[in-house]
Amino acid sequence: MQLELFHHAASTCSQKVRLCLAEKGVTDWVSRVVDLAANEHLSPEYLRDINANGVVPALRVDGRLPAVVPAEVPADERGGVR
């Protein structure tokens, strides 16, 4: 399985994903740093190919982007526990 993480060092959410990968012992992921200062996350290519909401982090698994669960949806509506 190939993992590509689109992230930025100063992004708290990106830091959480990197921490989870480290805790799980996942070391063979590809880093794709997104230049937030240059608004790379708002570029037409990023919005079209990576994340239509223009946010980081985004995780590509085996060349495909998994479904994104909106942050505003409560966990119990996604089948999890609050």
C-alpha positions in Angstrom: 0.0 0.0 0.0 1.4 3.4 -0.9 0.5 6.4 1.2 1.0 10.0 0.2 0.3 12.7 2.8 -0.3 16.2 1.6 0.5 18.4 4.6 2.2 21.4 6.0 4.5 21.6 9.1 2.5 24.3 10.8 -0.9 22.6 10.3 -2.2 21.2 13.6 -4.3 18.6 11.8 -1.3 17.6 9.7 0.7 17.2 12.9 -2.0 14.9 14.2 -1.9 12.7 11.1 1.9 12.4 11.2 1.7 11.5 14.9 -0.9 8.8 14.2 1.3 7.4 11.4 4.3 7.3 13.7 2.3 5.7 16.5 1.1 3.0 14.2 4.7 2.4 13.0 3.9 3.5 9.4 7.2 4.7 8.0 6.9 4.2 4.2 4.6 7.1 3.4 5.5 9.8 0.9 5.6 13.4 2.1 4.0 16.1 -0.2 4.5 19.4 1.5 1.8 22.0 0.5 3.0 25.6 0.5 0.2 27.4 2.4 1.9 30.7 2.2 1.8 30.6 -1.6 -1.9 29.4 -1.4 -1.0 26.1 -3.1 -4.0 24.5 -1.3 -6.2 26.9 -3.2 -4.8 26.2 -6.7 -7.1 24.8 -9.3 -4.9 21.6 -9.5 -5.1 21.0 -5.7 -8.8 21.7 -5.6 -9.5 19.4 -8.5 -7.0 16.6 -7.8 -6.4 16.5 -4.0 -9.1 18.2 -1.9 -12.0 20.2 -3.2 -12.3 22.0 0.1 -8.7 23.3 -0.2 -7.6 21.9 3.2 -4.6 20.0 4.5 -4.0 17.3 5.4 -5.1 15.0 2.6 -4.1 11.4 2.4 -3.9 9.5 -0.9 -3.9 5.7 -0.6 -2.7 3.7 -3.6 -3.3 6.7 -5.9 -6.8 7.3 -4.7 -8.2 9.8 -2.2 -10.4 8.2 0.4 -13.8 9.7 1.1 -13.6 12.8 3.3 -15.8 13.1 6.3 -16.8 16.7 6.9 -15.6 17.9 10.4 -19.0 19.4 11.2 -20.7 16.0 11.0 -21.0 14.6 14.6 -19.1 11.3 15.1 -22.3 9.3 16.0 -23.8 10.2 12.5 -20.7 8.6 10.9 -21.2 5.4 12.8 -18.7 6.2 15.6 -19.0 7.2 19.2 -19.1 10.8 20.4 
